[in-house]
Amino acid sequence: MKIAIFDYRITRNNAVGACHLRMLERVCSEHEFTVFAVDFENPCPERITWVRIPAPRRPLALLYIAFHLLAPLYYAAHHIFHRTRFDLVQFVESNLLFGDVAYAHSCHHMFLQRHWRQAGATGWRGALRWLDHWLHSLLEPHAYRTARRIVVPSRGFAQEFAETYPFTSHKIQVLANSVDTQAMRRPQSFDRDAFRRDLHLQADDIVLAFVAQGHYELKGLPLLLAALTEIPSPHLKLLVVGGSNGLASSYRRRVAGMGLDSRVTILGDQKDVRPYLWAADALVHPSRHEVFPLAPLEGAAAGLPLLVTQLNGVEEFFREGENGLLLQRDVPSLSACLRRFAQIPVGVRHAMGDCAQAAVQRYNSADFALQWSKFYAEVQAHV
């Protein structure tokens, strides 16, 4: 088939884009893909055509509007000049108002209704984030009525999505997110002790890793910081990986104001999160809501116990007490859970990490690509 894919950023450090990228890396030999994107780390230029959409990357609300205006024009121009007729058009959420397959990692209408007030977004950044969600929610009904199929990454999110838009229930198909389980495994050559020393961590420190590209508030970082203030142990440390320079800087000031600067390191955006996971003793993710978060998948694949809230996708492989501990989203419960984890013997923590690593093997990239291959074969049979 000739397949057109519309996505803002198909790159490794973008949540939805990374999923598209892993699929394209393995399925590009089976179909002819043309990608309409602002940014694209093309894994196979000889097989995949990239049509660059010159839209501004920030703010997201402006990107959303510009992509809606420019992407159809570039699509039409490509059709005219190359005489290409696509068998399938795939797009992300409501980023396009025509197409056959919607790949949904968020339901913006539901998010605004159920979770926005708890997101903690304030100031002009918060206003722009709200505007982006509102614009998406405005066009979601049309986009999802137009799509013949809607792909979502978890069973829990599929249920939430169908509750929000009942007319989509017969269109929804679950294709679970993936993680490169082999790449996330800590190599024997990694000098964990030396890396920890570079981060000013002591041998007896218990190190928690918090990983998020943004949305610190929704993902529970303020709660986590407040919980740490209730635990006087100087050996319980936190690494915060991910987030823009501005967000990271604001939280460094916040951490200093709370007197936690000797225990919390705000690292900001990193090209490779793996060394920080390999240096940690657990992955902590007290998020309020997720579709199928990548951070717990990567943490588990790196061999870390998971300290997580009850989340879509994660609940499909998480087992309390076996591969991690379940968190509640309030400071007393969170601090109690952190204390409980700190008291677990090292050998037991390692065993929990091994169980977590084994549990996520079924989410490997090869199986993820196979799911998409079968999906496209089914679609092709009905074209």
C-alpha positions in Angstrom: 0.0 0.0 0.0 0.9 3.6 -0.4 0.5 5.2 3.1 0.7 8.8 4.1 1.5 9.6 7.7 0.8 13.0 9.2 2.6 13.7 12.5 4.3 16.8 13.9 7.6 15.3 15.1 8.6 11.7 14.3 11.6 11.7 16.5 13.0 9.6 19.3 12.3 12.2 22.0 8.6 12.7 21.1 6.1 10.3 22.6 3.8 9.6 19.6 6.6 10.3 17.1 8.8 7.7 18.7 6.0 5.1 18.2 5.7 6.0 14.6 9.4 5.9 14.2 9.7 2.4 15.7 6.9 1.2 13.4 8.5 2.8 10.3 11.9 1.3 11.0 10.6 -2.2 10.7 7.5 -2.0 8.4 8.9 0.3 5.7 9.9 -2.6 3.6 6.3 -3.8 3.4 4.6 -0.6 2.2 5.5 2.7 0.5 5.4 5.5 3.1 5.3 9.2 2.7 5.7 11.2 5.9 4.3 14.7 6.2 6.0 16.2 9.3 7.8 19.2 10.7 10.7 17.0 12.0 11.5 13.5 11.0 14.5 11.3 11.8 14.1 9.3 8.7 15.3 5.7 9.4 15.3 4.6 5.7 15.5 7.5 3.2 15.7 5.2 0.3 12.3 3.7 1.2 10.5 6.6 3.0 9.7 10.0 1.5 9.7 13.0 3.8 7.6 16.0 2.9 8.7 18.7 5.4 5.9 20.9 6.7 7.5 24.3 7.6 5.3 25.0 10.7 6.6 26.7 13.8 7.4 24.3 16.6 6.3 26.5 19.5 3.9 27.3 21.0 1.9 24.1 20.4 -1.3 26.0 19.8 0.3 27.8 16.9 1.9 24.6 15.6 -1.6 23.0 15.7 -3.1 25.8 13.6 -0.2 26.1 11.2 -0.1 22.3 10.6 -3.8 22.3 9.8 -3.3 25.0 7.2 -0.1 23.8 5.7 -0.3 20.0 5.7 -3.3 19.8 3.3 -1.6 22.2 0.9 1.6 20.2 0.9 -0.4 17.0 0.5 -2.3 18.4 -2.5 1.0 19.7 -4.0 2.6 16.3 -3.6 -0.4 14.7 -5.2 -0.3 17.1 -8.2 3.5 17.1 -8.8 4.1 13.4 -8.1 0.8 12.0 -9.2 0.6 9.9 -6.0 -2.6 8.4 -4.9 -2.5 7.1 -1.4 -4.3 4.0 -0.3 -4.3 5.0 3.4 -3.9 8.4 5.2 -2.9 8.1 8.9 -2.8 11.1 11.3 -2.4 11.8 15.0 -5.4 12.7 17.0 -7.2 15.7 15.5 -4.1 17.1 13.7 -5.7 16.5 10.4 -9.4 16.7 9.4 -9.3 14.0 6.7 -7.9 10.5 6.7 -8.5 6.9 7.3 -6.7 6.0 10.6 -6.4 8.2 13.7 -3.5 7.3 16.0 -4.7 8.7 19.4 -2.5 9.1 22.4 -4.7 11.7 24.1 -8.3 12.6 24.3 -8.2 16.3 24.8 -11.9 16.9 25.6 -11.7 14.2 28.3 -8.4 15.7 29.6 -9.9 19.1 30.0 -13.0 17.8 31.7 -11.3 15.3 34.1 -7.7 16.3 34.7 -6.9 19.9 33.7 -7.6 21.4 37.1 -5.1 19.0 38.7 -2.5 19.7 36.0 -1.2 22.7 37.9 -0.4 24.7 34.8 -0.3 28.4 35.5 0.9 31.6 33.9 1.3 32.1 30.2 2.7 28.6 29.7 -0.4 27.2 31.3 -2.7 29.4 29.1 -1.0 28.2 26.0 -1.2 24.6 27.0 -4.9 25.1 27.7 -5.4 26.7 24.3 -3.7 23.7 22.6 -6.0 21.2 24.4 -9.0 23.4 23.7 -8.2 23.6 19.9 -7.8 19.8 19.8 -11.0 19.2 21.6 -12.8 21.5 19.3 -12.0 19.5 16.2 -11.8 16.0 17.7 -15.4 15.0 17.0 -15.0 15.8 13.3 -11.7 14.0 13.0 -12.9 10.9 14.7 -16.1 10.7 12.8 -14.1 11.0 9.6 -11.6 8.2 10.5 -12.5 4.7 9.7 -10.3 3.3 12.4 -8.8 4.7 15.6 -5.7 3.1 17.1 -5.0 3.6 20.8 -2.2 2.2 23.0 -4.0 0.6 25.9 -7.2 -1.1 26.9 -7.9 1.4 29.7 -7.6 4.4 27.4 -9.8 2.6 24.8 -12.5 2.5 27.4 -12.1 6.1 28.4 -12.1 7.2 24.8 -15.3 5.3 24.0 -17.0 6.8 27.0 -16.1 10.3 25.8 -17.0 9.6 22.1 -19.5 6.7 22.1 -19.7 6.8 18.3 -16.1 5.6 18.1 -16.5 2.4 20.1 -16.7 0.1 17.0 -13.7 1.8 15.4 -11.2 1.4 18.2 -8.3 -1.0 18.1 -5.6 -1.4 20.7 -1.9 -1.6 19.6 0.2 -1.5 22.8 3.1 0.9 23.0 6.6 -0.6 22.8 10.1 -0.2 24.2 13.4 -1.3 22.8 13.9 -3.9 25.5 17.4 -4.8 24.3 18.7 -1.3 24.1 17.3 -0.5 27.6 19.1 -3.4 29.2 22.1 -2.2 31.2 25.4 -3.4 29.5 28.1 -5.0 31.5 30.5 -2.3 30.3 28.5 0.5 32.0 30.5 1.7 35.0 27.6 2.4 37.3 29.7 3.5 40.3 31.7 6.0 38.2 28.5 7.5 36.7 26.9 7.9 40.1 30.1 9.6 41.4 29.9 12.0 38.5 26.4 12.9 39.7 27.7 13.3 43.3 25.9 10.3 44.5 27.2 8.1 47.3 27.5 4.3 47.2 24.8 3.9 49.9 22.4 6.4 48.4 19.0 5.1 47.3 18.4 6.9 44.0 14.9 7.4 42.4 14.6 8.4 38.8 11.7 10.6 37.7 11.5 10.9 33.9 9.1 13.3 32.0 9.4 15.5 28.9 7.1 18.0 30.5 3.8 18.3 32.5 5.8 17.9 35.8 2.7 18.9 37.8 0.3 16.3 36.2 3.0 13.6 36.5 3.3 14.3 40.2 6.7 15.9 40.7 5.5 18.6 43.2 3.9 15.8 45.3 7.2 13.9 45.1 9.2 16.8 46.2 6.8 17.5 49.1 7.0 13.8 50.1 10.8 14.0 50.2 10.7 16.9 52.6 8.9 14.6 55.1 11.7 12.0 54.9 14.8 13.3 56.6 17.1 10.6 55.3 20.0 12.3 53.4 20.6 9.1 51.4 17.2 9.1 49.6 18.0 11.0 46.3 16.0 12.0 43.3 17.1 12.5 39.6 14.7 14.4 37.5 15.3 13.7 33.8 13.6 15.5 30.9 11.8 18.8 30.5 12.6 22.1 28.7 15.3 24.4 29.9 12.8 26.9 31.2 10.9 24.2 33.1 14.0 22.7 34.5 15.4 26.1 35.7 12.1 27.0 37.4 12.2 23.7 39.3 15.8 24.1 40.3 14.8 27.3 42.1 11.8 25.5 43.6 14.0 22.7 44.9 16.5 25.1 46.4 13.7 27.0 48.1 12.5 23.7 49.7 16.0 22.9 51.0 16.3 19.8 48.7 19.1 20.9 46.5 21.5 18.4 48.1 19.1 15.5 47.4 17.3 16.4 44.2 19.1 16.9 40.8 17.1 18.5 38.0 18.9 17.4 34.9 16.5 18.7 32.2 16.4 17.3 28.7 18.8 14.5 27.9 19.5 12.9 24.6 19.8 9.5 26.3 18.0 8.7 29.5 19.4 5.2 29.8 22.5 6.0 31.9 20.4 7.8 34.5 18.1 4.8 34.7 21.0 2.5 35.0 22.4 4.6 37.8 19.1 4.6 39.7 17.5 2.1 42.1 13.9 2.6 41.1 11.7 4.5 38.7 9.1 6.7 40.4 6.1 7.9 38.4 3.2 9.4 40.6 1.2 10.6 37.6 -2.5 11.4 37.7 -3.3 10.2 34.2 -1.6 8.5 31.3 -2.6 6.8 28.1 0.4 4.3 28.2 3.4 6.1 29.6 6.8 5.4 28.2 8.8 6.2 31.4 7.6 3.1 33.3 8.1 0.9 30.3 11.7 2.1 29.9 12.3 2.0 33.6 11.1 -1.6 33.8 13.1 -2.6 30.7 16.2 -1.1 32.4 15.7 -3.4 35.3 14.2 -1.0 37.8 11.4 -1.6 40.3 8.5 0.7 39.6 6.9 3.1 42.1 3.8 4.0 40.2 0.1 5.1 40.5 -2.6 3.0 38.9 -2.2 4.0 35.2 -3.6 2.9 31.8 -1.2 0.5 30.2 1.0 0.0 33.2 -1.8 -1.9 35.0 -1.5 -4.5 32.3 2.0 -5.7 33.5 2.4 -4.1 37.0 2.2 -6.4 40.0 2.2 -4.8 43.5 5.0 -6.2 45.6 6.5 -8.2 42.7 7.9 -5.7 40.3 7.2 -2.5 42.3 5.0 -0.6 44.7 1.7 1.1 44.1 1.6 4.8 44.9 -1.3 7.0 46.0 -1.4 10.6 44.9 -1.2 12.4 48.3 1.9 13.4 50.2 1.4 11.2 53.3 0.8 8.1 51.3 3.7 8.9 48.9 6.2 9.5 51.7 5.1 6.3 53.4 5.6 4.3 50.1 9.1 5.9 49.7 10.0 4.9 53.3 8.8 1.4 52.6 10.9 1.1 49.5 14.0 2.5 51.3 13.6 -0.3 53.9 13.5 -3.1 51.3 16.8 -5.1 51.2 19.0 -4.5 48.2 18.7 -8.1 47.0 14.9 -7.9 47.1 15.0 -4.6 45.2 17.1 -6.2 42.5 14.7 -9.1 42.3 11.8 -6.7 41.8 13.7 -5.0 39.0 14.3 -8.4 37.4 10.6 -9.1 37.5 9.8 -5.7 36.0 12.3 -6.4 33.2 10.8 -9.7 32.5 7.2 -8.4 32.5 7.8 -5.8 29.7 9.5 -8.2 27.3 6.2 -8.6 25.5 6.3 -4.9 24.6 9.4 -5.2 22.6 9.8 -3.3 19.3 9.6 -6.4 17.1 6.2 -7.4 18.4 5.0 -3.8 18.2 6.0 -3.7 14.5 4.3 -7.1 14.0 1.1 -5.6 15.4 1.2 -2.8 12.9 2.1 -5.1 10.1 -1.0 -7.2 10.8 -3.1 -4.1 11.2 -2.1 -2.8 7.7 -2.6 -6.2 6.2 -6.2 -6.2 7.6 -6.8 -2.7 6.3 -5.4 -3.6 2.9 -7.8 -6.6 2.7 -10.7 -4.2 2.9 -9.4 -1.4 0.6 
